[in-house]
Amino acid sequence: MSTPKKKVTVKDPTTGKDVELVPEKVWTLAPKGRKGVKIGLFKSPETGKYFRAKVPEDYPA
């Protein structure tokens, strides 16, 4: 059974507003041998365009 994803507050680059969205996909972006950051793929509710933004480290992948 999958756990429900929680919303993340991110800045929508297409509109410039802060919005609460659930990412469609989450992955870790890390250079070799170093700690990385978690990135999420979001879809703008107003324009429908996709964008990437950093999500908290404790966010489930």
Sequence and secondary structure as in RCSB ss.txt:
>XXXX:A:sequence
MSTPKKKVTVKDPTTGKDVELVPEKVWTLAPKGRKGVKIGLFKSPETGKYFRAKVPEDYPA
>XXXX:A:secstr
       EEEE TTT  EEEE  SEEEEE  TTS  EEEEEEE TTT  EEEEEE TTS  
